[in-house]
Amino acid sequence: MEPTRDYPLFGGAFSATLPPGAIDVSDLRPVPNNQEVFCHRVTDQSLIVELLEQQAHVQGEEAARYHFEDVCGAQEARAVQVETVQPLFLENLALRGCCQEAWVLSGKQQVAKENQQP
């Protein structure tokens, strides 16, 4: 079995541990600058890391949910499920001097792949 590997994201600003079989989609097709997209070579699953613009009208956990729901709407997602929303400890962040709080939302959405019907 292929081991997991750390993969630099956004020019090395941070990294993610990817599962065996993950393929960087930018090696296959253009990907927007605010996204890192990976797919699995056997399953029909994708992992998308997207940098989003701060929205002053929502904060904390609600900001994480707002962005997730915004992405779901933009992608015309059908089945949407928020699994967890958790604060990140600022002392663990490289950008800790630039922000007062950070959150991570894990969720799922069912979206049609490029050139496929919903």
VOVOMI-815832 format. One record per residue: residue number from 1; y negated, x negated, z negated of N, C-alpha, C in turn; residue in three letters; chain. Coordinates in nm, 3 decimals. Layout:
N
<atom n="NUM" n_c2="Y" n_c1="X" n_c3="Z" ca_c2="Y" ca_c1="X" ca_c3="Z" c_c2="Y" c_c1="X" c_c3="Z" res="ALA" chain="A"/>
...
***
This chain:
118
<atom n="1" n_c2="0.119" n_c1="-0.084" n_c3="0.000" ca_c2="0.000" ca_c1="0.000" ca_c3="0.000" c_c2="-0.125" c_c1="-0.088" c_c3="0.000" res="MET" chain="A"/>
<atom n="2" n_c2="-0.219" n_c1="-0.053" n_c3="0.083" ca_c2="-0.345" ca_c1="-0.125" ca_c3="0.093" c_c2="-0.426" c_c1="-0.105" c_c3="-0.036" res="GLU" chain="A"/>
<atom n="3" n_c2="-0.483" n_c1="-0.211" n_c3="-0.092" ca_c2="-0.560" ca_c1="-0.197" ca_c3="-0.218" c_c2="-0.697" c_c1="-0.135" c_c3="-0.193" res="PRO" chain="A"/>
<atom n="4" n_c2="-0.757" n_c1="-0.080" n_c3="-0.300" ca_c2="-0.896" ca_c1="-0.033" ca_c3="-0.290" c_c2="-0.984" c_c1="-0.155" c_c3="-0.269" res="THR" chain="A"/>
<atom n="5" n_c2="-1.105" n_c1="-0.130" n_c3="-0.222" ca_c2="-1.197" ca_c1="-0.242" ca_c3="-0.200" c_c2="-1.340" c_c1="-0.197" c_c3="-0.231" res="ARG" chain="A"/>
<atom n="6" n_c2="-1.419" n_c1="-0.290" n_c3="-0.280" ca_c2="-1.561" ca_c1="-0.263" ca_c3="-0.301" c_c2="-1.632" c_c1="-0.280" c_c3="-0.168" res="ASP" chain="A"/>
<atom n="7" n_c2="-1.715" n_c1="-0.183" n_c3="-0.134" ca_c2="-1.784" ca_c1="-0.184" ca_c3="-0.006" c_c2="-1.934" c_c1="-0.174" c_c3="-0.032" res="TYR" chain="A"/>
<atom n="8" n_c2="-2.015" n_c1="-0.267" n_c3="0.021" ca_c2="-2.160" ca_c1="-0.260" ca_c3="0.001" c_c2="-2.220" c_c1="-0.141" c_c3="0.077" res="PRO" chain="A"/>
<atom n="9" n_c2="-2.311" n_c1="-0.071" n_c3="0.011" ca_c2="-2.378" ca_c1="0.044" ca_c3="0.071" c_c2="-2.526" c_c1="0.015" c_c3="0.089" res="LEU" chain="A"/>
<atom n="10" n_c2="-2.585" n_c1="0.069" n_c3="0.195" ca_c2="-2.727" ca_c1="0.057" ca_c3="0.221" c_c2="-2.775" c_c1="-0.088" c_c3="0.212" res="PHE" chain="A"/>
<atom n="11" n_c2="-2.708" n_c1="-0.175" n_c3="0.286" ca_c2="-2.748" ca_c1="-0.315" ca_c3="0.291" c_c2="-2.723" c_c1="-0.391" c_c3="0.163" res="GLY" chain="A"/>
<atom n="12" n_c2="-2.633" n_c1="-0.341" n_c3="0.079" ca_c2="-2.600" ca_c1="-0.410" ca_c3="-0.045" c_c2="-2.679" c_c1="-0.364" c_c3="-0.165" res="GLY" chain="A"/>
<atom n="13" n_c2="-2.758" n_c1="-0.257" n_c3="-0.153" ca_c2="-2.836" ca_c1="-0.205" ca_c3="-0.266" c_c2="-2.744" c_c1="-0.163" c_c3="-0.380" res="ALA" chain="A"/>
<atom n="14" n_c2="-2.626" n_c1="-0.111" n_c3="-0.346" ca_c2="-2.522" ca_c1="-0.082" ca_c3="-0.444" c_c2="-2.390" c_c1="-0.078" c_c3="-0.368" res="PHE" chain="A"/>
<atom n="15" n_c2="-2.282" n_c1="-0.054" n_c3="-0.439" ca_c2="-2.152" ca_c1="-0.055" ca_c3="-0.373" c_c2="-2.066" c_c1="0.059" c_c3="-0.426" res="SER" chain="A"/>
<atom n="16" n_c2="-1.959" n_c1="0.086" n_c3="-0.352" ca_c2="-1.863" ca_c1="0.190" ca_c3="-0.391" c_c2="-1.722" c_c1="0.132" c_c3="-0.375" res="ALA" chain="A"/>
<atom n="17" n_c2="-1.632" n_c1="0.176" n_c3="-0.461" ca_c2="-1.492" ca_c1="0.140" ca_c3="-0.447" c_c2="-1.427" c_c1="0.245" c_c3="-0.359" res="THR" chain="A"/>
<atom n="18" n_c2="-1.376" n_c1="0.203" n_c3="-0.245" ca_c2="-1.319" ca_c1="0.294" ca_c3="-0.148" c_c2="-1.167" c_c1="0.292" c_c3="-0.154" res="LEU" chain="A"/>
<atom n="19" n_c2="-1.106" n_c1="0.405" n_c3="-0.126" ca_c2="-0.959" ca_c1="0.414" ca_c3="-0.130" c_c2="-0.897" c_c1="0.343" c_c3="-0.010" res="PRO" chain="A"/>
<atom n="20" n_c2="-0.767" n_c1="0.317" n_c3="-0.020" ca_c2="-0.697" ca_c1="0.258" ca_c3="0.094" c_c2="-0.710" c_c1="0.348" c_c3="0.217" res="PRO" chain="A"/>
<atom n="21" n_c2="-0.726" n_c1="0.288" n_c3="0.333" ca_c2="-0.734" ca_c1="0.366" ca_c3="0.457" c_c2="-0.873" c_c1="0.413" c_c3="0.494" res="GLY" chain="A"/>
<atom n="22" n_c2="-0.975" n_c1="0.381" n_c3="0.414" ca_c2="-1.112" ca_c1="0.425" ca_c3="0.445" c_c2="-1.167" c_c1="0.346" c_c3="0.563" res="ALA" chain="A"/>
<atom n="23" n_c2="-1.231" n_c1="0.417" n_c3="0.655" ca_c2="-1.290" ca_c1="0.356" ca_c3="0.774" c_c2="-1.440" c_c1="0.384" c_c3="0.772" res="ILE" chain="A"/>
<atom n="24" n_c2="-1.521" n_c1="0.283" n_c3="0.798" ca_c2="-1.665" ca_c1="0.298" ca_c3="0.808" c_c2="-1.696" c_c1="0.366" c_c3="0.941" res="ASP" chain="A"/>
<atom n="25" n_c2="-1.746" n_c1="0.489" n_c3="0.935" ca_c2="-1.772" ca_c1="0.568" ca_c3="1.056" c_c2="-1.879" c_c1="0.503" c_c3="1.143" res="VAL" chain="A"/>
<atom n="26" n_c2="-1.969" n_c1="0.422" n_c3="1.084" ca_c2="-2.073" ca_c1="0.358" ca_c3="1.164" c_c2="-2.014" c_c1="0.257" c_c3="1.263" res="SER" chain="A"/>
<atom n="27" n_c2="-1.889" n_c1="0.218" n_c3="1.242" ca_c2="-1.821" ca_c1="0.133" ca_c3="1.340" c_c2="-1.775" c_c1="0.213" c_c3="1.461" res="ASP" chain="A"/>
<atom n="28" n_c2="-1.776" n_c1="0.348" n_c3="1.450" ca_c2="-1.726" ca_c1="0.435" ca_c3="1.556" c_c2="-1.836" c_c1="0.512" c_c3="1.629" res="LEU" chain="A"/>
<atom n="29" n_c2="-1.942" n_c1="0.546" n_c3="1.556" ca_c2="-2.051" ca_c1="0.626" ca_c3="1.614" c_c2="-2.177" c_c1="0.605" c_c3="1.530" res="ARG" chain="A"/>
<atom n="30" n_c2="-2.295" n_c1="0.641" n_c3="1.585" ca_c2="-2.419" ca_c1="0.627" ca_c3="1.507" c_c2="-2.417" c_c1="0.715" c_c3="1.382" res="PRO" chain="A"/>
<atom n="31" n_c2="-2.470" n_c1="0.662" n_c3="1.273" ca_c2="-2.483" ca_c1="0.733" ca_c3="1.146" c_c2="-2.630" c_c1="0.720" c_c3="1.103" res="VAL" chain="A"/>
<atom n="32" n_c2="-2.693" n_c1="0.829" n_c3="1.055" ca_c2="-2.833" ca_c1="0.819" ca_c3="1.012" c_c2="-2.852" c_c1="0.711" c_c3="0.905" res="PRO" chain="A"/>
<atom n="33" n_c2="-2.972" n_c1="0.651" n_c3="0.901" ca_c2="-3.001" ca_c1="0.542" ca_c3="0.807" c_c2="-2.988" c_c1="0.583" c_c3="0.661" res="ASN" chain="A"/>
<atom n="34" n_c2="-3.004" n_c1="0.712" n_c3="0.631" ca_c2="-2.997" ca_c1="0.756" ca_c3="0.492" c_c2="-2.854" c_c1="0.795" c_c3="0.452" res="ASN" chain="A"/>
<atom n="35" n_c2="-2.756" n_c1="0.764" n_c3="0.537" ca_c2="-2.617" ca_c1="0.799" ca_c3="0.507" c_c2="-2.524" c_c1="0.679" c_c3="0.521" res="GLN" chain="A"/>
<atom n="36" n_c2="-2.419" n_c1="0.682" n_c3="0.441" ca_c2="-2.303" ca_c1="0.596" ca_c3="0.459" c_c2="-2.186" c_c1="0.693" c_c3="0.471" res="GLU" chain="A"/>
<atom n="37" n_c2="-2.108" n_c1="0.682" n_c3="0.578" ca_c2="-2.002" ca_c1="0.779" ca_c3="0.605" c_c2="-1.870" c_c1="0.705" c_c3="0.624" res="VAL" chain="A"/>
<atom n="38" n_c2="-1.769" n_c1="0.755" n_c3="0.556" ca_c2="-1.635" ca_c1="0.697" ca_c3="0.565" c_c2="-1.537" c_c1="0.810" c_c3="0.593" res="PHE" chain="A"/>
<atom n="39" n_c2="-1.433" n_c1="0.778" n_c3="0.666" ca_c2="-1.327" ca_c1="0.876" ca_c3="0.690" c_c2="-1.193" c_c1="0.809" c_c3="0.661" res="CYS" chain="A"/>
<atom n="40" n_c2="-1.092" n_c1="0.889" n_c3="0.644" ca_c2="-0.958" ca_c1="0.837" ca_c3="0.619" c_c2="-0.880" c_c1="0.841" c_c3="0.748" res="HIS" chain="A"/>
<atom n="41" n_c2="-0.806" n_c1="0.736" n_c3="0.776" ca_c2="-0.737" ca_c1="0.726" ca_c3="0.905" c_c2="-0.621" c_c1="0.822" c_c3="0.921" res="ARG" chain="A"/>
<atom n="42" n_c2="-0.569" n_c1="0.881" n_c3="0.812" ca_c2="-0.455" ca_c1="0.971" ca_c3="0.823" c_c2="-0.494" c_c1="1.115" c_c3="0.790" res="VAL" chain="A"/>
<atom n="43" n_c2="-0.569" n_c1="1.135" n_c3="0.682" ca_c2="-0.606" ca_c1="1.270" ca_c3="0.641" c_c2="-0.730" c_c1="1.316" c_c3="0.719" res="THR" chain="A"/>
<atom n="44" n_c2="-0.773" n_c1="1.436" n_c3="0.698" ca_c2="-0.892" ca_c1="1.490" ca_c3="0.763" c_c2="-1.009" c_c1="1.491" c_c3="0.665" res="ASP" chain="A"/>
<atom n="45" n_c2="-1.016" n_c1="1.389" n_c3="0.579" ca_c2="-1.119" ca_c1="1.386" ca_c3="0.475" c_c2="-1.226" c_c1="1.281" c_c3="0.508" res="GLN" chain="A"/>
<atom n="46" n_c2="-1.348" n_c1="1.311" n_c3="0.464" ca_c2="-1.461" ca_c1="1.220" ca_c3="0.480" c_c2="-1.532" c_c1="1.204" c_c3="0.347" res="SER" chain="A"/>
<atom n="47" n_c2="-1.596" n_c1="1.090" n_c3="0.330" ca_c2="-1.682" ca_c1="1.064" ca_c3="0.215" c_c2="-1.818" c_c1="1.029" c_c3="0.271" res="LEU" chain="A"/>
<atom n="48" n_c2="-1.921" n_c1="1.105" n_c3="0.229" ca_c2="-2.057" ca_c1="1.080" ca_c3="0.276" c_c2="-2.145" c_c1="1.052" c_c3="0.155" res="ILE" chain="A"/>
<atom n="49" n_c2="-2.212" n_c1="0.937" n_c3="0.157" ca_c2="-2.310" ca_c1="0.903" ca_c3="0.055" c_c2="-2.445" c_c1="0.916" c_c3="0.124" res="VAL" chain="A"/>
<atom n="50" n_c2="-2.532" n_c1="1.001" n_c3="0.067" ca_c2="-2.659" ca_c1="1.029" ca_c3="0.132" c_c2="-2.774" c_c1="1.009" c_c3="0.034" res="GLU" chain="A"/>
<atom n="51" n_c2="-2.875" n_c1="0.933" n_c3="0.077" ca_c2="-2.996" ca_c1="0.916" ca_c3="-0.002" c_c2="-3.091" c_c1="1.029" c_c3="0.035" res="LEU" chain="A"/>
<atom n="52" n_c2="-3.145" n_c1="1.096" n_c3="-0.068" ca_c2="-3.231" ca_c1="1.212" ca_c3="-0.045" c_c2="-3.367" c_c1="1.189" c_c3="-0.110" res="LEU" chain="A"/>
<atom n="53" n_c2="-3.466" n_c1="1.257" n_c3="-0.058" ca_c2="-3.602" ca_c1="1.245" ca_c3="-0.109" c_c2="-3.619" c_c1="1.325" c_c3="-0.238" res="GLU" chain="A"/>
<atom n="54" n_c2="-3.690" n_c1="1.267" n_c3="-0.334" ca_c2="-3.716" ca_c1="1.335" ca_c3="-0.460" c_c2="-3.794" c_c1="1.463" c_c3="-0.436" res="GLN" chain="A"/>
<atom n="55" n_c2="-3.756" n_c1="1.568" n_c3="-0.508" ca_c2="-3.824" ca_c1="1.697" ca_c3="-0.501" c_c2="-3.886" c_c1="1.724" c_c3="-0.638" res="GLN" chain="A"/>
<atom n="56" n_c2="-4.017" n_c1="1.724" n_c3="-0.646" ca_c2="-4.088" ca_c1="1.734" ca_c3="-0.774" c_c2="-4.065" c_c1="1.867" c_c3="-0.844" res="ALA" chain="A"/>
<atom n="57" n_c2="-4.028" n_c1="1.972" n_c3="-0.771" ca_c2="-4.015" ca_c1="2.104" ca_c3="-0.833" c_c2="-3.881" c_c1="2.126" c_c3="-0.905" res="HIS" chain="A"/>
<atom n="58" n_c2="-3.790" n_c1="2.029" n_c3="-0.896" ca_c2="-3.663" ca_c1="2.038" ca_c3="-0.970" c_c2="-3.636" c_c1="1.904" c_c3="-1.037" res="VAL" chain="A"/>
<atom n="59" n_c2="-3.577" n_c1="1.909" n_c3="-1.155" ca_c2="-3.548" ca_c1="1.787" ca_c3="-1.229" c_c2="-3.411" c_c1="1.795" c_c3="-1.291" res="GLN" chain="A"/>
<atom n="60" n_c2="-3.360" n_c1="1.678" n_c3="-1.330" ca_c2="-3.234" ca_c1="1.671" ca_c3="-1.402" c_c2="-3.116" c_c1="1.725" c_c3="-1.324" res="GLY" chain="A"/>
<atom n="61" n_c2="-3.029" n_c1="1.793" n_c3="-1.396" ca_c2="-2.908" ca_c1="1.849" ca_c3="-1.337" c_c2="-2.942" c_c1="1.944" c_c3="-1.223" res="GLU" chain="A"/>
<atom n="62" n_c2="-3.050" n_c1="2.020" n_c3="-1.238" ca_c2="-3.088" ca_c1="2.115" ca_c3="-1.133" c_c2="-3.127" c_c1="2.044" c_c3="-1.004" res="GLU" chain="A"/>
<atom n="63" n_c2="-3.183" n_c1="1.924" n_c3="-1.014" ca_c2="-3.216" ca_c1="1.847" ca_c3="-0.893" c_c2="-3.089" c_c1="1.808" c_c3="-0.819" res="ALA" chain="A"/>
<atom n="64" n_c2="-2.988" n_c1="1.766" n_c3="-0.892" ca_c2="-2.860" ca_c1="1.730" ca_c3="-0.829" c_c2="-2.802" c_c1="1.851" c_c3="-0.757" res="ALA" chain="A"/>
<atom n="65" n_c2="-2.803" n_c1="1.965" n_c3="-0.823" ca_c2="-2.752" ca_c1="2.088" ca_c3="-0.761" c_c2="-2.837" c_c1="2.130" c_c3="-0.640" res="ARG" chain="A"/>
<atom n="66" n_c2="-2.968" n_c1="2.118" n_c3="-0.652" ca_c2="-3.059" ca_c1="2.154" ca_c3="-0.542" c_c2="-3.024" c_c1="2.074" c_c3="-0.416" res="TYR" chain="A"/>
<atom n="67" n_c2="-3.009" n_c1="1.943" n_c3="-0.431" ca_c2="-2.980" ca_c1="1.859" ca_c3="-0.315" c_c2="-2.843" c_c1="1.890" c_c3="-0.256" res="HIS" chain="A"/>
<atom n="68" n_c2="-2.745" n_c1="1.911" n_c3="-0.342" ca_c2="-2.611" ca_c1="1.944" ca_c3="-0.293" c_c2="-2.614" c_c1="2.074" c_c3="-0.213" res="PHE" chain="A"/>
<atom n="69" n_c2="-2.679" n_c1="2.174" n_c3="-0.267" ca_c2="-2.689" ca_c1="2.303" ca_c3="-0.198" c_c2="-2.769" c_c1="2.291" c_c3="-0.068" res="GLU" chain="A"/>
<atom n="70" n_c2="-2.872" n_c1="2.207" n_c3="-0.067" ca_c2="-2.952" ca_c1="2.185" ca_c3="0.053" c_c2="-2.867" c_c1="2.122" c_c3="0.163" res="ASP" chain="A"/>
<atom n="71" n_c2="-2.787" n_c1="2.022" n_c3="0.127" ca_c2="-2.699" ca_c1="1.958" ca_c3="0.225" c_c2="-2.594" c_c1="2.059" c_c3="0.274" res="VAL" chain="A"/>
<atom n="72" n_c2="-2.540" n_c1="2.138" n_c3="0.183" ca_c2="-2.442" ca_c1="2.241" ca_c3="0.222" c_c2="-2.501" c_c1="2.337" c_c3="0.324" res="CYS" chain="A"/>
<atom n="73" n_c2="-2.624" n_c1="2.381" n_c3="0.300" ca_c2="-2.689" ca_c1="2.473" ca_c3="0.391" c_c2="-2.717" c_c1="2.409" c_c3="0.527" res="GLY" chain="A"/>
<atom n="74" n_c2="-2.763" n_c1="2.285" n_c3="0.525" ca_c2="-2.794" ca_c1="2.216" ca_c3="0.650" c_c2="-2.669" c_c1="2.194" c_c3="0.735" res="ALA" chain="A"/>
<atom n="75" n_c2="-2.555" n_c1="2.179" n_c3="0.669" ca_c2="-2.430" ca_c1="2.155" ca_c3="0.741" c_c2="-2.350" c_c1="2.283" c_c3="0.765" res="GLN" chain="A"/>
<atom n="76" n_c2="-2.409" n_c1="2.396" n_c3="0.725" ca_c2="-2.342" ca_c1="2.526" ca_c3="0.739" c_c2="-2.204" c_c1="2.524" c_c3="0.675" res="GLU" chain="A"/>
<atom n="77" n_c2="-2.198" n_c1="2.470" n_c3="0.553" ca_c2="-2.071" ca_c1="2.462" ca_c3="0.480" c_c2="-2.018" c_c1="2.600" c_c3="0.446" res="ALA" chain="A"/>
<atom n="78" n_c2="-1.889" n_c1="2.616" n_c3="0.451" ca_c2="-1.826" ca_c1="2.744" ca_c3="0.417" c_c2="-1.786" c_c1="2.741" c_c3="0.269" res="ARG" chain="A"/>
<atom n="79" n_c2="-1.679" n_c1="2.679" n_c3="0.236" ca_c2="-1.635" ca_c1="2.673" ca_c3="0.097" c_c2="-1.712" c_c1="2.561" c_c3="0.027" res="ALA" chain="A"/>
<atom n="80" n_c2="-1.782" n_c1="2.595" n_c3="-0.081" ca_c2="-1.863" ca_c1="2.499" ca_c3="-0.156" c_c2="-1.821" c_c1="2.504" c_c3="-0.302" res="VAL" chain="A"/>
<atom n="81" n_c2="-1.799" n_c1="2.387" n_c3="-0.362" ca_c2="-1.756" ca_c1="2.381" ca_c3="-0.502" c_c2="-1.819" c_c1="2.260" c_c3="-0.570" res="GLN" chain="A"/>
<atom n="82" n_c2="-1.895" n_c1="2.284" n_c3="-0.677" ca_c2="-1.946" ca_c1="2.176" ca_c3="-0.761" c_c2="-1.839" c_c1="2.148" c_c3="-0.866" res="VAL" chain="A"/>
<atom n="83" n_c2="-1.794" n_c1="2.023" n_c3="-0.872" ca_c2="-1.690" ca_c1="1.988" ca_c3="-0.969" c_c2="-1.751" c_c1="1.936" c_c3="-1.099" res="GLU" chain="A"/>
<atom n="84" n_c2="-1.843" n_c1="1.840" n_c3="-1.090" ca_c2="-1.909" ca_c1="1.787" ca_c3="-1.210" c_c2="-2.052" c_c1="1.748" c_c3="-1.177" res="THR" chain="A"/>
<atom n="85" n_c2="-2.137" n_c1="1.755" n_c3="-1.279" ca_c2="-2.273" ca_c1="1.701" ca_c3="-1.272" c_c2="-2.292" c_c1="1.624" c_c3="-1.401" res="VAL" chain="A"/>
<atom n="86" n_c2="-2.318" n_c1="1.493" n_c3="-1.387" ca_c2="-2.327" ca_c1="1.408" ca_c3="-1.506" c_c2="-2.446" c_c1="1.314" c_c3="-1.497" res="GLN" chain="A"/>
<atom n="87" n_c2="-2.511" n_c1="1.289" n_c3="-1.610" ca_c2="-2.619" ca_c1="1.189" ca_c3="-1.610" c_c2="-2.560" c_c1="1.049" c_c3="-1.603" res="PRO" chain="A"/>
<atom n="88" n_c2="-2.635" n_c1="0.959" n_c3="-1.541" ca_c2="-2.597" ca_c1="0.818" ca_c3="-1.538" c_c2="-2.679" c_c1="0.745" c_c3="-1.643" res="LEU" chain="A"/>
<atom n="89" n_c2="-2.619" n_c1="0.649" n_c3="-1.708" ca_c2="-2.691" ca_c1="0.570" ca_c3="-1.807" c_c2="-2.782" c_c1="0.472" c_c3="-1.735" res="PHE" chain="A"/>
<atom n="90" n_c2="-2.911" n_c1="0.480" n_c3="-1.764" ca_c2="-3.010" ca_c1="0.398" ca_c3="-1.694" c_c2="-2.982" c_c1="0.249" c_c3="-1.709" res="LEU" chain="A"/>
<atom n="91" n_c2="-2.927" n_c1="0.206" n_c3="-1.822" ca_c2="-2.900" ca_c1="0.063" ca_c3="-1.840" c_c2="-2.793" c_c1="0.012" c_c3="-1.742" res="GLU" chain="A"/>
<atom n="92" n_c2="-2.720" n_c1="0.103" n_c3="-1.679" ca_c2="-2.618" ca_c1="0.063" ca_c3="-1.581" c_c2="-2.670" c_c1="0.063" c_c3="-1.438" res="ASN" chain="A"/>
<atom n="93" n_c2="-2.797" n_c1="0.097" n_c3="-1.418" ca_c2="-2.852" ca_c1="0.109" ca_c3="-1.284" c_c2="-2.935" c_c1="-0.013" c_c3="-1.246" res="LEU" chain="A"/>
<atom n="94" n_c2="-2.921" n_c1="-0.056" n_c3="-1.122" ca_c2="-3.005" ca_c1="-0.164" ca_c3="-1.071" c_c2="-3.151" c_c1="-0.119" c_c3="-1.062" res="ALA" chain="A"/>
<atom n="95" n_c2="-3.175" n_c1="0.010" n_c3="-1.042" ca_c2="-3.310" ca_c1="0.063" ca_c3="-1.026" c_c2="-3.366" c_c1="0.121" c_c3="-1.156" res="LEU" chain="A"/>
<atom n="96" n_c2="-3.315" n_c1="0.078" n_c3="-1.270" ca_c2="-3.353" ca_c1="0.140" ca_c3="-1.397" c_c2="-3.503" c_c1="0.133" c_c3="-1.425" res="ARG" chain="A"/>
<atom n="97" n_c2="-3.573" n_c1="0.035" n_c3="-1.371" ca_c2="-3.717" ca_c1="0.026" ca_c3="-1.392" c_c2="-3.796" c_c1="0.121" c_c3="-1.304" res="GLY" chain="A"/>
<atom n="98" n_c2="-3.729" n_c1="0.185" n_c3="-1.211" ca_c2="-3.797" ca_c1="0.271" ca_c3="-1.112" c_c2="-3.778" c_c1="0.420" c_c3="-1.138" res="CYS" chain="A"/>
<atom n="99" n_c2="-3.690" n_c1="0.457" n_c3="-1.229" ca_c2="-3.664" ca_c1="0.600" ca_c3="-1.249" c_c2="-3.646" c_c1="0.631" c_c3="-1.397" res="CYS" chain="A"/>
<atom n="100" n_c2="-3.672" n_c1="0.756" n_c3="-1.431" ca_c2="-3.658" ca_c1="0.799" ca_c3="-1.570" c_c2="-3.522" c_c1="0.861" c_c3="-1.597" res="GLN" chain="A"/>
<atom n="101" n_c2="-3.455" n_c1="0.906" n_c3="-1.492" ca_c2="-3.322" ca_c1="0.965" ca_c3="-1.506" c_c2="-3.248" c_c1="0.955" c_c3="-1.375" res="GLU" chain="A"/>
<atom n="102" n_c2="-3.117" n_c1="0.961" n_c3="-1.383" ca_c2="-3.032" ca_c1="0.959" ca_c3="-1.263" c_c2="-2.910" c_c1="1.046" c_c3="-1.290" res="ALA" chain="A"/>
<atom n="103" n_c2="-2.868" n_c1="1.117" n_c3="-1.188" ca_c2="-2.756" ca_c1="1.210" ca_c3="-1.200" c_c2="-2.659" c_c1="1.189" c_c3="-1.085" res="TRP" chain="A"/>
<atom n="104" n_c2="-2.534" n_c1="1.219" n_c3="-1.109" ca_c2="-2.435" ca_c1="1.217" ca_c3="-1.002" c_c2="-2.364" c_c1="1.352" c_c3="-1.001" res="VAL" chain="A"/>
<atom n="105" n_c2="-2.355" n_c1="1.411" n_c3="-0.884" ca_c2="-2.286" ca_c1="1.538" ca_c3="-0.866" c_c2="-2.164" c_c1="1.509" c_c3="-0.779" res="LEU" chain="A"/>
<atom n="106" n_c2="-2.050" n_c1="1.556" n_c3="-0.823" ca_c2="-1.928" ca_c1="1.549" ca_c3="-0.742" c_c2="-1.893" c_c1="1.690" c_c3="-0.702" res="SER" chain="A"/>
<atom n="107" n_c2="-1.870" n_c1="1.708" n_c3="-0.574" ca_c2="-1.837" ca_c1="1.840" ca_c3="-0.526" c_c2="-1.766" c_c1="1.834" c_c3="-0.393" res="GLY" chain="A"/>
<atom n="108" n_c2="-1.728" n_c1="1.949" n_c3="-0.347" ca_c2="-1.659" ca_c1="1.961" ca_c3="-0.219" c_c2="-1.727" c_c1="2.068" c_c3="-0.137" res="LYS" chain="A"/>
<atom n="109" n_c2="-1.723" n_c1="2.047" n_c3="-0.006" ca_c2="-1.770" ca_c1="2.149" ca_c3="0.086" c_c2="-1.684" c_c1="2.143" c_c3="0.211" res="GLN" chain="A"/>
<atom n="110" n_c2="-1.657" n_c1="2.258" n_c3="0.267" ca_c2="-1.577" ca_c1="2.265" ca_c3="0.388" c_c2="-1.674" c_c1="2.278" c_c3="0.505" res="GLN" chain="A"/>
<atom n="111" n_c2="-1.674" n_c1="2.176" n_c3="0.591" ca_c2="-1.769" ca_c1="2.168" ca_c3="0.700" c_c2="-1.694" c_c1="2.134" c_c3="0.829" res="VAL" chain="A"/>
<atom n="112" n_c2="-1.738" n_c1="2.193" n_c3="0.939" ca_c2="-1.680" ca_c1="2.159" ca_c3="1.069" c_c2="-1.718" c_c1="2.016" c_c3="1.106" res="ALA" chain="A"/>
<atom n="113" n_c2="-1.623" n_c1="1.943" n_c3="1.157" ca_c2="-1.651" ca_c1="1.807" ca_c3="1.204" c_c2="-1.733" c_c1="1.816" c_c3="1.332" res="LYS" chain="A"/>
<atom n="114" n_c2="-1.792" n_c1="1.702" n_c3="1.371" ca_c2="-1.874" ca_c1="1.696" ca_c3="1.490" c_c2="-1.799" c_c1="1.755" c_c3="1.611" res="GLU" chain="A"/>
<atom n="115" n_c2="-1.869" n_c1="1.839" n_c3="1.687" ca_c2="-1.815" ca_c1="1.901" ca_c3="1.809" c_c2="-1.701" c_c1="2.000" c_c3="1.783" res="ASN" chain="A"/>
<atom n="116" n_c2="-1.688" n_c1="2.051" n_c3="1.662" ca_c2="-1.584" ca_c1="2.152" ca_c3="1.632" c_c2="-1.650" c_c1="2.281" c_c3="1.586" res="GLN" chain="A"/>
<atom n="117" n_c2="-1.579" n_c1="2.390" n_c3="1.603" ca_c2="-1.628" ca_c1="2.520" ca_c3="1.555" c_c2="-1.619" c_c1="2.525" c_c3="1.403" res="GLN" chain="A"/>
<atom n="118" n_c2="-1.710" n_c1="2.598" n_c3="1.337" ca_c2="-1.702" ca_c1="2.611" ca_c3="1.190" c_c2="-1.573" c_c1="2.676" c_c3="1.148" res="PRO" chain="A"/>
***
